[in-house]
């Protein structure tokens, strides 16, 4: 029976933690209850121009919690032929 060494276990855990996180998408900014530092949430509320979507980012840690910033970014998706 093989035993798992501490460096092997640590590297496995780091690989799992380093995987990219998918951005969540909600219809309204009020639906965001908890926002973590560095978390990105896409909000499709129609406040951005055509072809863009609002991105809400947990950008900075303050004494009162995580500071939210938002900006319009290009909407990525499959391109459709016309």
PDB file of N, CA, C and O in Angstrom, chain B, residues numbered from 101:
ATOM      1  N   UNK B 101       0.838  -1.171   0.000  1.00  0.00           N
ATOM      2  CA  UNK B 101       0.000   0.000   0.000  1.00  0.00           C
ATOM      3  C   UNK B 101       0.889   1.243   0.000  1.00  0.00           C
ATOM      4  O   UNK B 101       1.833   1.340   0.784  1.00  0.00           O
ATOM      5  N   UNK B 102       0.575   2.201  -0.895  1.00  0.00           N
ATOM      6  CA  UNK B 102       1.350   3.438  -0.975  1.00  0.00           C
ATOM      7  C   UNK B 102       0.809   4.471  -0.002  1.00  0.00           C
ATOM      8  O   UNK B 102      -0.393   4.540   0.252  1.00  0.00           O
ATOM      9  N   UNK B 103       1.702   5.256   0.528  1.00  0.00           N
ATOM     10  CA  UNK B 103       1.286   6.356   1.387  1.00  0.00           C
ATOM     11  C   UNK B 103       1.469   7.661   0.625  1.00  0.00           C
ATOM     12  O   UNK B 103       2.371   7.780  -0.204  1.00  0.00           O
ATOM     13  N   UNK B 104       0.633   8.617   0.900  1.00  0.00           N
ATOM     14  CA  UNK B 104       0.700   9.920   0.246  1.00  0.00           C
ATOM     15  C   UNK B 104       1.573  10.829   1.095  1.00  0.00           C
ATOM     16  O   UNK B 104       1.329  11.000   2.290  1.00  0.00           O
ATOM     17  N   UNK B 105       2.586  11.408   0.476  1.00  0.00           N
ATOM     18  CA  UNK B 105       3.476  12.295   1.210  1.00  0.00           C
ATOM     19  C   UNK B 105       2.851  13.678   1.327  1.00  0.00           C
ATOM     20  O   UNK B 105       1.960  14.037   0.557  1.00  0.00           O
ATOM     21  N   UNK B 106       3.320  14.434   2.283  1.00  0.00           N
ATOM     22  CA  UNK B 106       2.783  15.774   2.515  1.00  0.00           C
ATOM     23  C   UNK B 106       2.965  16.691   1.305  1.00  0.00           C
ATOM     24  O   UNK B 106       2.020  17.400   0.958  1.00  0.00           O
ATOM     25  N   UNK B 107       4.140  16.717   0.635  1.00  0.00           N
ATOM     26  CA  UNK B 107       4.266  17.584  -0.551  1.00  0.00           C
ATOM     27  C   UNK B 107       3.316  17.196  -1.681  1.00  0.00           C
ATOM     28  O   UNK B 107       2.806  18.065  -2.389  1.00  0.00           O
ATOM     29  N   UNK B 108       3.076  15.899  -1.853  1.00  0.00           N
ATOM     30  CA  UNK B 108       2.147  15.450  -2.891  1.00  0.00           C
ATOM     31  C   UNK B 108       0.729  15.901  -2.570  1.00  0.00           C
ATOM     32  O   UNK B 108       0.008  16.367  -3.452  1.00  0.00           O
ATOM     33  N   UNK B 109       0.338  15.768  -1.337  1.00  0.00           N
ATOM     34  CA  UNK B 109      -0.981  16.189  -0.911  1.00  0.00           C
ATOM     35  C   UNK B 109      -1.132  17.702  -1.040  1.00  0.00           C
ATOM     36  O   UNK B 109      -2.179  18.182  -1.476  1.00  0.00           O
ATOM     37  N   UNK B 110      -0.116  18.445  -0.673  1.00  0.00           N
ATOM     38  CA  UNK B 110      -0.167  19.904  -0.770  1.00  0.00           C
ATOM     39  C   UNK B 110      -0.274  20.345  -2.221  1.00  0.00           C
ATOM     40  O   UNK B 110      -1.017  21.279  -2.522  1.00  0.00           O
ATOM     41  N   UNK B 111       0.448  19.697  -3.128  1.00  0.00           N
ATOM     42  CA  UNK B 111       0.377  20.085  -4.533  1.00  0.00           C
ATOM     43  C   UNK B 111      -0.991  19.760  -5.123  1.00  0.00           C
ATOM     44  O   UNK B 111      -1.488  20.496  -5.975  1.00  0.00           O
ATOM     45  N   UNK B 112      -1.600  18.669  -4.677  1.00  0.00           N
ATOM     46  CA  UNK B 112      -2.936  18.320  -5.135  1.00  0.00           C
ATOM     47  C   UNK B 112      -3.950  19.374  -4.690  1.00  0.00           C
ATOM     48  O   UNK B 112      -4.808  19.790  -5.469  1.00  0.00           O
ATOM     49  N   UNK B 113      -3.846  19.791  -3.458  1.00  0.00           N
ATOM     50  CA  UNK B 113      -4.757  20.815  -2.935  1.00  0.00           C
ATOM     51  C   UNK B 113      -4.564  22.133  -3.675  1.00  0.00           C
ATOM     52  O   UNK B 113      -5.545  22.807  -3.989  1.00  0.00           O
ATOM     53  N   UNK B 114      -3.323  22.513  -3.960  1.00  0.00           N
ATOM     54  CA  UNK B 114      -3.066  23.752  -4.695  1.00  0.00           C
ATOM     55  C   UNK B 114      -3.637  23.698  -6.107  1.00  0.00           C
ATOM     56  O   UNK B 114      -4.159  24.696  -6.604  1.00  0.00           O
ATOM     57  N   UNK B 115      -3.542  22.545  -6.752  1.00  0.00           N
ATOM     58  CA  UNK B 115      -4.108  22.402  -8.099  1.00  0.00           C
ATOM     59  C   UNK B 115      -5.619  22.576  -8.075  1.00  0.00           C
ATOM     60  O   UNK B 115      -6.182  23.200  -8.974  1.00  0.00           O
ATOM     61  N   UNK B 116      -6.274  22.040  -7.074  1.00  0.00           N
ATOM     62  CA  UNK B 116      -7.720  22.177  -6.973  1.00  0.00           C
ATOM     63  C   UNK B 116      -8.136  23.610  -6.683  1.00  0.00           C
ATOM     64  O   UNK B 116      -9.153  24.077  -7.196  1.00  0.00           O
ATOM     65  N   UNK B 117      -7.356  24.311  -5.864  1.00  0.00           N
ATOM     66  CA  UNK B 117      -7.680  25.692  -5.527  1.00  0.00           C
ATOM     67  C   UNK B 117      -7.357  26.653  -6.658  1.00  0.00           C
ATOM     68  O   UNK B 117      -7.961  27.723  -6.743  1.00  0.00           O
ATOM     69  N   UNK B 118      -6.424  26.302  -7.522  1.00  0.00           N
ATOM     70  CA  UNK B 118      -5.998  27.196  -8.591  1.00  0.00           C
ATOM     71  C   UNK B 118      -6.886  27.114  -9.816  1.00  0.00           C
ATOM     72  O   UNK B 118      -6.685  27.879 -10.759  1.00  0.00           O
ATOM     73  N   UNK B 119      -7.857  26.220  -9.841  1.00  0.00           N
ATOM     74  CA  UNK B 119      -8.721  26.120 -11.018  1.00  0.00           C
ATOM     75  C   UNK B 119      -9.555  27.384 -11.158  1.00  0.00           C
ATOM     76  O   UNK B 119     -10.000  27.945 -10.157  1.00  0.00           O
ATOM     77  N   UNK B 120      -9.772  27.841 -12.399  1.00  0.00           N
ATOM     78  CA  UNK B 120     -10.506  29.086 -12.605  1.00  0.00           C
ATOM     79  C   UNK B 120     -11.956  28.958 -12.169  1.00  0.00           C
ATOM     80  O   UNK B 120     -12.592  27.924 -12.373  1.00  0.00           O
ATOM     81  N   UNK B 121     -12.462  30.008 -11.573  1.00  0.00           N
ATOM     82  CA  UNK B 121     -13.847  30.013 -11.128  1.00  0.00           C
ATOM     83  C   UNK B 121     -14.719  30.666 -12.193  1.00  0.00           C
ATOM     84  O   UNK B 121     -14.348  31.692 -12.764  1.00  0.00           O
ATOM     85  N   UNK B 122     -15.840  30.088 -12.450  1.00  0.00           N
ATOM     86  CA  UNK B 122     -16.759  30.655 -13.425  1.00  0.00           C
ATOM     87  C   UNK B 122     -17.525  31.807 -12.791  1.00  0.00           C
ATOM     88  O   UNK B 122     -17.884  31.756 -11.614  1.00  0.00           O
ATOM     89  N   UNK B 123     -17.768  32.828 -13.570  1.00  0.00           N
ATOM     90  CA  UNK B 123     -18.528  33.972 -13.071  1.00  0.00           C
ATOM     91  C   UNK B 123     -20.008  33.602 -13.027  1.00  0.00           C
ATOM     92  O   UNK B 123     -20.529  32.986 -13.957  1.00  0.00           O
ATOM     93  N   UNK B 124     -20.668  33.974 -11.959  1.00  0.00           N
ATOM     94  CA  UNK B 124     -22.099  33.754 -11.841  1.00  0.00           C
ATOM     95  C   UNK B 124     -22.828  34.814 -12.648  1.00  0.00           C
ATOM     96  O   UNK B 124     -22.281  35.889 -12.894  1.00  0.00           O
ATOM     97  N   UNK B 125     -24.055  34.525 -13.065  1.00  0.00           N
ATOM     98  CA  UNK B 125     -24.851  35.510 -13.776  1.00  0.00           C
ATOM     99  C   UNK B 125     -26.207  35.609 -13.110  1.00  0.00           C
ATOM    100  O   UNK B 125     -26.877  34.600 -12.891  1.00  0.00           O
ATOM    101  N   UNK B 126     -26.610  36.832 -12.786  1.00  0.00           N
ATOM    102  CA  UNK B 126     -27.909  37.082 -12.169  1.00  0.00           C
ATOM    103  C   UNK B 126     -28.638  38.146 -12.979  1.00  0.00           C
ATOM    104  O   UNK B 126     -28.031  38.817 -13.814  1.00  0.00           O
ATOM    105  N   UNK B 127     -29.936  38.301 -12.736  1.00  0.00           N
ATOM    106  CA  UNK B 127     -30.744  39.249 -13.493  1.00  0.00           C
ATOM    107  C   UNK B 127     -30.816  40.625 -12.825  1.00  0.00           C
ATOM    108  O   UNK B 127     -31.171  41.608 -13.475  1.00  0.00           O
ATOM    109  N   UNK B 128     -30.486  40.700 -11.554  1.00  0.00           N
ATOM    110  CA  UNK B 128     -30.599  41.965 -10.838  1.00  0.00           C
ATOM    111  C   UNK B 128     -29.490  42.054  -9.795  1.00  0.00           C
ATOM    112  O   UNK B 128     -29.147  41.056  -9.161  1.00  0.00           O
ATOM    113  N   UNK B 129     -28.938  43.235  -9.621  1.00  0.00           N
ATOM    114  CA  UNK B 129     -27.837  43.408  -8.669  1.00  0.00           C
ATOM    115  C   UNK B 129     -28.297  43.168  -7.229  1.00  0.00           C
ATOM    116  O   UNK B 129     -27.484  42.816  -6.374  1.00  0.00           O
ATOM    117  N   UNK B 130     -29.580  43.353  -6.953  1.00  0.00           N
ATOM    118  CA  UNK B 130     -30.105  43.097  -5.606  1.00  0.00           C
ATOM    119  C   UNK B 130     -30.080  41.613  -5.248  1.00  0.00           C
ATOM    120  O   UNK B 130     -30.174  41.255  -4.074  1.00  0.00           O
ATOM    121  N   UNK B 131     -29.952  40.736  -6.272  1.00  0.00           N
ATOM    122  CA  UNK B 131     -29.897  39.293  -6.024  1.00  0.00           C
ATOM    123  C   UNK B 131     -28.555  38.852  -5.446  1.00  0.00           C
ATOM    124  O   UNK B 131     -28.422  37.713  -4.998  1.00  0.00           O
ATOM    125  N   UNK B 132     -27.566  39.734  -5.450  1.00  0.00           N
ATOM    126  CA  UNK B 132     -26.240  39.410  -4.913  1.00  0.00           C
ATOM    127  C   UNK B 132     -26.278  39.621  -3.403  1.00  0.00           C
ATOM    128  O   UNK B 132     -26.349  40.757  -2.933  1.00  0.00           O
ATOM    129  N   UNK B 133     -26.230  38.527  -2.643  1.00  0.00           N
ATOM    130  CA  UNK B 133     -26.311  38.628  -1.190  1.00  0.00           C
ATOM    131  C   UNK B 133     -24.923  38.797  -0.596  1.00  0.00           C
ATOM    132  O   UNK B 133     -24.665  39.774   0.106  1.00  0.00           O
ATOM    133  N   UNK B 134     -24.039  37.871  -0.865  1.00  0.00           N
ATOM    134  CA  UNK B 134     -22.669  37.940  -0.350  1.00  0.00           C
ATOM    135  C   UNK B 134     -21.706  37.967  -1.515  1.00  0.00           C
ATOM    136  O   UNK B 134     -21.794  37.142  -2.424  1.00  0.00           O
ATOM    137  N   UNK B 135     -20.794  38.909  -1.489  1.00  0.00           N
ATOM    138  CA  UNK B 135     -19.779  39.023  -2.526  1.00  0.00           C
ATOM    139  C   UNK B 135     -18.427  38.887  -1.858  1.00  0.00           C
ATOM    140  O   UNK B 135     -18.104  39.632  -0.933  1.00  0.00           O
ATOM    141  N   UNK B 136     -17.638  37.935  -2.328  1.00  0.00           N
ATOM    142  CA  UNK B 136     -16.315  37.714  -1.747  1.00  0.00           C
ATOM    143  C   UNK B 136     -15.271  38.544  -2.484  1.00  0.00           C
ATOM    144  O   UNK B 136     -15.494  38.987  -3.611  1.00  0.00           O
ATOM    145  N   UNK B 137     -14.159  38.744  -1.849  1.00  0.00           N
ATOM    146  CA  UNK B 137     -13.053  39.487  -2.437  1.00  0.00           C
ATOM    147  C   UNK B 137     -12.572  38.778  -3.696  1.00  0.00           C
ATOM    148  O   UNK B 137     -12.218  37.600  -3.644  1.00  0.00           O
ATOM    149  N   UNK B 138     -12.554  39.478  -4.824  1.00  0.00           N
ATOM    150  CA  UNK B 138     -12.106  38.914  -6.088  1.00  0.00           C
ATOM    151  C   UNK B 138     -13.187  38.205  -6.884  1.00  0.00           C
ATOM    152  O   UNK B 138     -12.942  37.802  -8.021  1.00  0.00           O
ATOM    153  N   UNK B 139     -14.368  38.043  -6.322  1.00  0.00           N
ATOM    154  CA  UNK B 139     -15.443  37.355  -7.017  1.00  0.00           C
ATOM    155  C   UNK B 139     -16.057  38.275  -8.066  1.00  0.00           C
ATOM    156  O   UNK B 139     -16.232  39.469  -7.823  1.00  0.00           O
ATOM    157  N   UNK B 140     -16.386  37.715  -9.239  1.00  0.00           N
ATOM    158  CA  UNK B 140     -17.007  38.466 -10.327  1.00  0.00           C
ATOM    159  C   UNK B 140     -18.388  37.883 -10.592  1.00  0.00           C
ATOM    160  O   UNK B 140     -18.561  36.669 -10.698  1.00  0.00           O
ATOM    161  N   UNK B 141     -19.366  38.780 -10.696  1.00  0.00           N
ATOM    162  CA  UNK B 141     -20.727  38.352 -10.999  1.00  0.00           C
ATOM    163  C   UNK B 141     -21.228  39.194 -12.166  1.00  0.00           C
ATOM    164  O   UNK B 141     -21.095  40.418 -12.164  1.00  0.00           O
ATOM    165  N   UNK B 142     -21.803  38.529 -13.159  1.00  0.00           N
ATOM    166  CA  UNK B 142     -22.360  39.209 -14.315  1.00  0.00           C
ATOM    167  C   UNK B 142     -23.830  39.492 -14.046  1.00  0.00           C
ATOM    168  O   UNK B 142     -24.578  38.599 -13.647  1.00  0.00           O
ATOM    169  N   UNK B 143     -24.246  40.750 -14.268  1.00  0.00           N
ATOM    170  CA  UNK B 143     -25.616  41.165 -14.007  1.00  0.00           C
ATOM    171  C   UNK B 143     -26.239  41.617 -15.320  1.00  0.00           C
ATOM    172  O   UNK B 143     -25.772  42.572 -15.941  1.00  0.00           O
ATOM    173  N   UNK B 144     -27.290  40.931 -15.738  1.00  0.00           N
ATOM    174  CA  UNK B 144     -27.971  41.250 -16.990  1.00  0.00           C
ATOM    175  C   UNK B 144     -29.250  42.017 -16.671  1.00  0.00           C
ATOM    176  O   UNK B 144     -30.347  41.462 -16.729  1.00  0.00           O
ATOM    177  N   UNK B 145     -29.099  43.310 -16.330  1.00  0.00           N
ATOM    178  CA  UNK B 145     -30.263  44.115 -15.962  1.00  0.00           C
ATOM    179  C   UNK B 145     -30.605  45.177 -17.002  1.00  0.00           C
ATOM    180  O   UNK B 145     -31.488  46.002 -16.768  1.00  0.00           O
ATOM    181  N   UNK B 146     -29.929  45.170 -18.136  1.00  0.00           N
ATOM    182  CA  UNK B 146     -30.234  46.113 -19.212  1.00  0.00           C
ATOM    183  C   UNK B 146     -29.649  47.496 -19.015  1.00  0.00           C
ATOM    184  O   UNK B 146     -29.980  48.410 -19.770  1.00  0.00           O
ATOM    185  N   UNK B 147     -28.792  47.679 -18.027  1.00  0.00           N
ATOM    186  CA  UNK B 147     -28.235  49.013 -17.762  1.00  0.00           C
ATOM    187  C   UNK B 147     -27.023  49.334 -18.634  1.00  0.00           C
ATOM    188  O   UNK B 147     -26.584  50.483 -18.672  1.00  0.00           O
ATOM    189  N   UNK B 148     -26.475  48.344 -19.332  1.00  0.00           N
ATOM    190  CA  UNK B 148     -25.314  48.554 -20.204  1.00  0.00           C
ATOM    191  C   UNK B 148     -25.772  48.615 -21.658  1.00  0.00           C
ATOM    192  O   UNK B 148     -26.846  48.116 -21.993  1.00  0.00           O
ATOM    193  N   UNK B 149     -24.952  49.230 -22.530  1.00  0.00           N
ATOM    194  CA  UNK B 149     -25.306  49.304 -23.949  1.00  0.00           C
ATOM    195  C   UNK B 149     -25.403  47.917 -24.585  1.00  0.00           C
ATOM    196  O   UNK B 149     -24.983  46.920 -23.998  1.00  0.00           O
ATOM    197  N   UNK B 150     -25.964  47.873 -25.796  1.00  0.00           N
ATOM    198  CA  UNK B 150     -26.121  46.617 -26.520  1.00  0.00           C
ATOM    199  C   UNK B 150     -24.767  45.949 -26.722  1.00  0.00           C
ATOM    200  O   UNK B 150     -23.788  46.615 -27.059  1.00  0.00           O
ATOM    201  N   UNK B 151     -24.708  44.652 -26.519  1.00  0.00           N
ATOM    202  CA  UNK B 151     -23.472  43.893 -26.684  1.00  0.00           C
ATOM    203  C   UNK B 151     -22.583  43.884 -25.462  1.00  0.00           C
ATOM    204  O   UNK B 151     -21.486  43.326 -25.496  1.00  0.00           O
ATOM    205  N   UNK B 152     -23.045  44.504 -24.365  1.00  0.00           N
ATOM    206  CA  UNK B 152     -22.260  44.531 -23.129  1.00  0.00           C
ATOM    207  C   UNK B 152     -23.109  44.043 -21.966  1.00  0.00           C
ATOM    208  O   UNK B 152     -24.338  44.011 -22.041  1.00  0.00           O
ATOM    209  N   UNK B 153     -22.429  43.663 -20.888  1.00  0.00           N
ATOM    210  CA  UNK B 153     -23.099  43.194 -19.671  1.00  0.00           C
ATOM    211  C   UNK B 153     -22.366  43.789 -18.471  1.00  0.00           C
ATOM    212  O   UNK B 153     -21.160  44.028 -18.527  1.00  0.00           O
ATOM    213  N   UNK B 154     -23.100  44.024 -17.391  1.00  0.00           N
ATOM    214  CA  UNK B 154     -22.496  44.613 -16.186  1.00  0.00           C
ATOM    215  C   UNK B 154     -21.745  43.546 -15.406  1.00  0.00           C
ATOM    216  O   UNK B 154     -22.256  42.449 -15.180  1.00  0.00           O
ATOM    217  N   UNK B 155     -20.517  43.881 -14.994  1.00  0.00           N
ATOM    218  CA  UNK B 155     -19.714  42.993 -14.167  1.00  0.00           C
ATOM    219  C   UNK B 155     -19.555  43.648 -12.798  1.00  0.00           C
ATOM    220  O   UNK B 155     -19.035  44.759 -12.694  1.00  0.00           O
ATOM    221  N   UNK B 156     -20.001  42.963 -11.753  1.00  0.00           N
ATOM    222  CA  UNK B 156     -19.843  43.440 -10.378  1.00  0.00           C
ATOM    223  C   UNK B 156     -18.686  42.663  -9.773  1.00  0.00           C
ATOM    224  O   UNK B 156     -18.671  41.432  -9.808  1.00  0.00           O
ATOM    225  N   UNK B 157     -17.721  43.380  -9.221  1.00  0.00           N
ATOM    226  CA  UNK B 157     -16.493  42.779  -8.713  1.00  0.00           C
ATOM    227  C   UNK B 157     -16.308  43.133  -7.249  1.00  0.00           C
ATOM    228  O   UNK B 157     -16.448  44.295  -6.867  1.00  0.00           O
ATOM    229  N   UNK B 158     -15.994  42.143  -6.426  1.00  0.00           N
ATOM    230  CA  UNK B 158     -15.603  42.385  -5.038  1.00  0.00           C
ATOM    231  C   UNK B 158     -14.157  42.832  -5.052  1.00  0.00           C
ATOM    232  O   UNK B 158     -13.247  42.003  -5.051  1.00  0.00           O
ATOM    233  N   UNK B 159     -13.937  44.151  -5.064  1.00  0.00           N
ATOM    234  CA  UNK B 159     -12.615  44.669  -5.407  1.00  0.00           C
ATOM    235  C   UNK B 159     -11.691  44.964  -4.233  1.00  0.00           C
ATOM    236  O   UNK B 159     -10.474  44.849  -4.375  1.00  0.00           O
ATOM    237  N   UNK B 160     -12.226  45.337  -3.093  1.00  0.00           N
ATOM    238  CA  UNK B 160     -11.344  45.744  -1.999  1.00  0.00           C
ATOM    239  C   UNK B 160     -11.985  45.423  -0.665  1.00  0.00           C
ATOM    240  O   UNK B 160     -13.202  45.527  -0.511  1.00  0.00           O
ATOM    241  N   UNK B 161     -11.165  45.032   0.299  1.00  0.00           N
ATOM    242  CA  UNK B 161     -11.644  44.741   1.643  1.00  0.00           C
ATOM    243  C   UNK B 161     -11.613  46.024   2.462  1.00  0.00           C
ATOM    244  O   UNK B 161     -10.580  46.687   2.543  1.00  0.00           O
ATOM    245  N   UNK B 162     -12.738  46.373   3.066  1.00  0.00           N
ATOM    246  CA  UNK B 162     -12.822  47.546   3.931  1.00  0.00           C
ATOM    247  C   UNK B 162     -13.258  47.093   5.320  1.00  0.00           C
ATOM    248  O   UNK B 162     -13.533  45.913   5.534  1.00  0.00           O
ATOM    249  N   UNK B 163     -13.320  48.015   6.244  1.00  0.00           N
ATOM    250  CA  UNK B 163     -13.740  47.664   7.603  1.00  0.00           C
ATOM    251  C   UNK B 163     -15.208  47.260   7.647  1.00  0.00           C
ATOM    252  O   UNK B 163     -15.615  46.511   8.534  1.00  0.00           O
ATOM    253  N   UNK B 164     -16.009  47.747   6.697  1.00  0.00           N
ATOM    254  CA  UNK B 164     -17.427  47.402   6.679  1.00  0.00           C
ATOM    255  C   UNK B 164     -17.740  46.214   5.773  1.00  0.00           C
ATOM    256  O   UNK B 164     -18.904  45.830   5.652  1.00  0.00           O
ATOM    257  N   UNK B 165     -16.731  45.626   5.135  1.00  0.00           N
ATOM    258  CA  UNK B 165     -16.954  44.468   4.271  1.00  0.00           C
ATOM    259  C   UNK B 165     -16.238  44.628   2.940  1.00  0.00           C
ATOM    260  O   UNK B 165     -15.261  45.370   2.830  1.00  0.00           O
ATOM    261  N   UNK B 166     -16.732  43.928   1.938  1.00  0.00           N
ATOM    262  CA  UNK B 166     -16.115  43.942   0.614  1.00  0.00           C
ATOM    263  C   UNK B 166     -16.724  45.071  -0.216  1.00  0.00           C
ATOM    264  O   UNK B 166     -17.944  45.192  -0.319  1.00  0.00           O
ATOM    265  N   UNK B 167     -15.856  45.894  -0.807  1.00  0.00           N
ATOM    266  CA  UNK B 167     -16.285  47.000  -1.646  1.00  0.00           C
ATOM    267  C   UNK B 167     -16.636  46.467  -3.027  1.00  0.00           C
ATOM    268  O   UNK B 167     -15.859  45.722  -3.623  1.00  0.00           O
ATOM    269  N   UNK B 168     -17.809  46.849  -3.541  1.00  0.00           N
ATOM    270  CA  UNK B 168     -18.253  46.422  -4.861  1.00  0.00           C
ATOM    271  C   UNK B 168     -17.945  47.505  -5.891  1.00  0.00           C
ATOM    272  O   UNK B 168     -18.174  48.689  -5.648  1.00  0.00           O
ATOM    273  N   UNK B 169     -17.434  47.095  -7.021  1.00  0.00           N
ATOM    274  CA  UNK B 169     -17.287  48.004  -8.157  1.00  0.00           C
ATOM    275  C   UNK B 169     -17.971  47.345  -9.345  1.00  0.00           C
ATOM    276  O   UNK B 169     -18.024  46.119  -9.443  1.00  0.00           O
ATOM    277  N   UNK B 170     -18.493  48.167 -10.240  1.00  0.00           N
ATOM    278  CA  UNK B 170     -19.154  47.604 -11.410  1.00  0.00           C
ATOM    279  C   UNK B 170     -18.733  48.361 -12.655  1.00  0.00           C
ATOM    280  O   UNK B 170     -18.420  49.551 -12.608  1.00  0.00           O
ATOM    281  N   UNK B 171     -18.732  47.636 -13.780  1.00  0.00           N
ATOM    282  CA  UNK B 171     -18.412  48.239 -15.067  1.00  0.00           C
ATOM    283  C   UNK B 171     -19.069  47.406 -16.151  1.00  0.00           C
ATOM    284  O   UNK B 171     -19.403  46.240 -15.942  1.00  0.00           O
ATOM    285  N   UNK B 172     -19.249  48.016 -17.309  1.00  0.00           N
ATOM    286  CA  UNK B 172     -19.799  47.306 -18.456  1.00  0.00           C
ATOM    287  C   UNK B 172     -18.648  46.678 -19.233  1.00  0.00           C
ATOM    288  O   UNK B 172     -17.655  47.339 -19.539  1.00  0.00           O
ATOM    289  N   UNK B 173     -18.794  45.398 -19.545  1.00  0.00           N
ATOM    290  CA  UNK B 173     -17.771  44.675 -20.291  1.00  0.00           C
ATOM    291  C   UNK B 173     -18.430  44.043 -21.516  1.00  0.00           C
ATOM    292  O   UNK B 173     -19.648  43.864 -21.536  1.00  0.00           O
ATOM    293  N   UNK B 174     -17.638  43.702 -22.543  1.00  0.00           N
ATOM    294  CA  UNK B 174     -18.228  43.045 -23.712  1.00  0.00           C
ATOM    295  C   UNK B 174     -18.872  41.713 -23.331  1.00  0.00           C
ATOM    296  O   UNK B 174     -18.318  40.925 -22.566  1.00  0.00           O
ATOM    297  N   UNK B 175     -20.039  41.495 -23.882  1.00  0.00           N
ATOM    298  CA  UNK B 175     -20.743  40.233 -23.641  1.00  0.00           C
ATOM    299  C   UNK B 175     -20.091  39.164 -24.508  1.00  0.00           C
ATOM    300  O   UNK B 175     -20.104  39.256 -25.735  1.00  0.00           O
ATOM    301  N   UNK B 176     -19.525  38.158 -23.866  1.00  0.00           N
ATOM    302  CA  UNK B 176     -18.872  37.079 -24.595  1.00  0.00           C
ATOM    303  C   UNK B 176     -19.840  35.927 -24.766  1.00  0.00           C
ATOM    304  O   UNK B 176     -20.617  35.614 -23.864  1.00  0.00           O
ATOM    305  N   UNK B 177     -19.791  35.325 -25.880  1.00  0.00           N
ATOM    306  CA  UNK B 177     -20.665  34.184 -26.144  1.00  0.00           C
ATOM    307  C   UNK B 177     -20.418  33.706 -27.554  1.00  0.00           C
ATOM    308  O   UNK B 177     -19.490  34.161 -28.223  1.00  0.00           O
ATOM    309  N   UNK B 178     -21.238  32.802 -27.994  1.00  0.00           N
ATOM    310  CA  UNK B 178     -21.071  32.290 -29.342  1.00  0.00           C
ATOM    311  C   UNK B 178     -21.517  33.345 -30.343  1.00  0.00           C
ATOM    312  O   UNK B 178     -22.548  33.990 -30.155  1.00  0.00           O
ATOM    313  N   UNK B 179     -20.752  33.518 -31.393  1.00  0.00           N
ATOM    314  CA  UNK B 179     -21.105  34.467 -32.430  1.00  0.00           C
ATOM    315  C   UNK B 179     -22.111  33.817 -33.355  1.00  0.00           C
ATOM    316  O   UNK B 179     -21.968  32.657 -33.742  1.00  0.00           O
ATOM    317  N   UNK B 180     -23.127  34.579 -33.701  1.00  0.00           N
ATOM    318  CA  UNK B 180     -24.180  34.045 -34.544  1.00  0.00           C
ATOM    319  C   UNK B 180     -24.053  34.603 -35.954  1.00  0.00           C
ATOM    320  O   UNK B 180     -23.728  35.775 -36.142  1.00  0.00           O
ATOM    321  N   UNK B 181     -24.312  33.758 -36.936  1.00  0.00           N
ATOM    322  CA  UNK B 181     -24.296  34.202 -38.332  1.00  0.00           C
ATOM    323  C   UNK B 181     -25.620  34.852 -38.659  1.00  0.00           C
ATOM    324  O   UNK B 181     -26.675  34.463 -38.160  1.00  0.00           O
ATOM    325  N   UNK B 182     -25.531  35.849 -39.509  1.00  0.00           N
ATOM    326  CA  UNK B 182     -26.767  36.516 -39.963  1.00  0.00           C
ATOM    327  C   UNK B 182     -26.832  36.542 -41.438  1.00  0.00           C
ATOM    328  O   UNK B 182     -27.794  37.059 -42.005  1.00  0.00           O
TER     329      UNK B 182
END
